Amino acid sequence: MSGNIQLLNEALATAKAENRAALVGYLPAGFPSVDEGTAAAIAMVEGGCDIVEIGLPHSDPVLDGPVIQTADDIALRGGVKIVDVVRTVGEVHAATGAPVLCMTYWNPVDRHGAERFAEELADAGGAGCILPDLPVEESAGWRAAAERHGLATVFVVAPSSRDERLAKITAAGSGFVYAASLMGVTGTRASVGAQAADLVRRTRASTDLPVCVGLGVSNAEQAAEVAGFADGVIVGSAFVKRLLDAPDTQSGIAAVRGLAGELATGVRKR
């Protein structure tokens, strides 16, 4: 079975045709447990997410904030393994039909074997992989494996990326470009939003790939703001926080579904 990069491309194209940004939701696998995490990810799609990212929990998630670090720690203490991550991807895709990607640091993939990981992810129906810490210069082996198995390789760009660097990163990627920035810090929101918009503009100058922004978006108003300049709005910590703050898992899953609905309304207000 080949992966679902085509399904990912179609989801992004459909959102564009509807003159809106795509809504991308993230949750780490194994949080609160493997089955409960799968149910929560399915609820994100039921609420209105177009695309799902399933995180592979890592003991040192250097690019993630404290909310996702807490969830990763819970998942790891629960014994989550790569097989559980792949199973989560497969079950969410099978239940929803949505494109599902895995977001992971490179070390676990390297240890598992790039070819083996790509094959297993594709066999589960995965659409691709987001690899935030894999340098483009060291990615040829992974990209070849991903291409063989019909998977997208999504790279991350940041406001600090120079234009020449953006061109090199976007030329190597597929599916979409993940533009990482920050938002929601008191007193800096306007300037940070402008910085993210500038990053999207500069990234688009070097590629025809859609540019999706991960910004710490947590409500419909912020989703609408980012949707005004990006092809996709990526939300992770806000979903994780709904699960962390809930009195029980079923309430948390309902809260995740509700937040997805609010955000889906937001991305349609661009």
N, C-alpha and C positions, 0 to 999 in steps of 0.2 A: 504494500500500500504506500502510495506517495503522500507527501504532506499537502497541506492546504494553502499554499501561498496564493493560489488563484482565488480562493474564498476570501482571503484577507484583502487582496486587491479589489475584489468586487464590493466588499463592505465599505471600503474607503471611497470607491467610485460612486456607490449609491448615495452616501452622505453628501458628496459633492454635487451630485445631480439634484438632490433635494435642497441645495443651497444652505447647507448647515455643516457644522463640524461633526466628526464622528466622536462618540463617547467611548473611551477605553477605560475599563475598570481593572484594578490590580488587587490580588490577594495572595499571600504566601500559602503554599500547600501545607497541609498538616495543622492548620490553625483554625479553630481551637483543637480540632482533631482532623484526621484525613477525611472522614465522611462528612463531618460538619462543615469543613472548609469547602468541600465539593458542593454541598447544598447552598452555601453562601454565595459561591461563584455563579451557580445556576440562577440564584435569586437576583444577582446583578443584571443578568441578561433579561430575566423576566421583567425587571424594573425599567429597562431601557438601554442598557449598554450594548453597543454594536460589536465590540471586540473585548476579549478578556486576556489579561496577562496573569499567569500563575507563577509566583515566585518560588525559586528553589532556595529554601532557607539556608543561611550561611552563618557560621559562628562569628565572623568578623565582617558584617555588612557595612563597609566603610562609606558607601555612598547613600546609605539610608538613615533616616532620622530615628529618634527614640521610639516612636510609635511602632514602626515596622521592625525595629530591632527587638522590641518586646515580644511581638508576635512570632518572629523567627526563633527567639529563645524558647517560647512555649512549644513551638513545633518540634524543635530539636530535642527538647527534654521529653517530648512525647515519642521520640524515636523515628521521626520521619526520614525516609530514605529516597533515593532517586526513583526507585520503582513506584513509590507513592506519588511523587510529583508527576511522573508520566501518566499514571493511572488517573490522577485528578484531571490532567489535561484532556485525556480521552473521554472521561465520563462527562465533563462539562460540555465538550463538543458534541458528544452523542445525544445529550439531553436537550441541547439548545439549537444545534446547527450553526452556532456562531464560530468565527475563527478564534482559536485559542493559541496564544504564544506562551513560551516559557521565558521568564526573565531570570538570568542566573549570572553569577560571577564565573570567571573562566576556570578557576582551579578545579571545581568539582567535575566539570565537563572533561577537562584534560586528564584527570585521574580515571574517570570512567572510560575514556576513549572517545574521541570526537566522532568517529564513524559509527561506533556503537550507539552513542547518545542520539545522533541524528537519525539513525535507523529506528530506534525505539520511539522517539518523539513523532516521527512521521507515521509509523505503524499505528500509533494511538490517535492519529488524525490531527496532530499539531500543525499549526500554520507557520511556525518559525521560532526564532530565538532572539532575545534581546541580550546583548553581552556588553554591559557598560564598562568593563575594565579590560576588554581585549583590544590591544592596539591594532590598528588596521595593518601595520607592517608585519604583524605576527599572525594574521588571520587567514592566510591562503589555504591552509589545510582544512580549517573548519568550513570556510566558504565553499570549498570544493565538495565536502561531504554534504553540506546543506543543499547545495544545488542538485547533487545526485538524488537526494531524497525529497525534493520539492518543497524545501523550507526557505522562508525568508531569513535574512540576516540583518537585524536592525542594530545600527550603531547609534551611539549617543554623542551629541554635540553640546557644547556649553558656551555661554557668553564670552568666555576667555579664548575660544577657538578663533584663530586668525582665518582670513578668507582662503588662503592657500590650503590650510589644514581642513577647512570645511569642504573644499573641492575634493581633496584626497579621500576624506571619510565618506562623503556622499557617493562618490564614484564606486566605492567598494560595496555599499549597502544595497538592500532590496526591501520591498514591502513598504516601509516608511522610514523617516528619520525621527529619532527621539531627541527633541530639543529640551534640555534640562535647565531649569532656572529655579528661582525662589519667589515666593509670594506670600503675603499675609502677615509679614513682620510689621508690627505697629510703626506707623510713621514713614514706612518706605514703600508702601504698596504701589503708589503711582510711578515712582522711578523704576521699580523692579518690573512692573508691567511694560513700561516703555523699553526696558532692556530686553525683555523676552520678545517683544514685537520686532525689535531690531534684529535679534538673532534669527527669527523666522524669515525676515526679509533677506538677510545675508545668506541664509541657507538656501532659500529658493533661487537665489541668483546662480547657484552651482548645480541644481538638480531639478528634475521634474517629479521626483518622489514627493508624496505628501509629507508634510511636516507636522508632527503631533507634539504637543507641549505638556510636559509634566511640571507643574508649578506650585504644588501645594493647594490646589483648588479644593474647596470644601463646601461650596454652596452654589445655588443656581445663578446668582449674580456674578460670581467670579467665573463660572463656566461660560456664561454669556460673554463676558469681557474677553476671555481667551479665545472663544470661538469667533470673535470678531477679526482675529488676525491669523489663526492657525487652522490647519485641516483636521486636527483632532485634539481632544482635551483628555489628558490622562489623569486619573484620580486613583490614588492608592491609600495614603494615610487616613483619609476621611472615612473610607470603608472599614479599614482595620479598627479605627477608633470606635465606630459604631458597635463592632463585635466586642471590643475590650470593655466598653462602658455598659453593655447590656447586662441585666440581672440574670439572664439565662440565654442559652444559645438560640432557642427559637425566637425570642424577642430580638436578639441580635440579627438573625437572618431577616426578620421582618423589617428591621431598621435599615439593613443594607438594601433591601428591595425598595424601600421608600426613598432612600437617598438617591438611588439610581434614577427613580422617577423624577425627582426634583432636578437632578443634573441634566437628564434628557430634555426636560423643558428648557433649561438654560441654554443648551447648545443650539436650540432651534430659534433663539432670539437674536442671533448675530445680525 
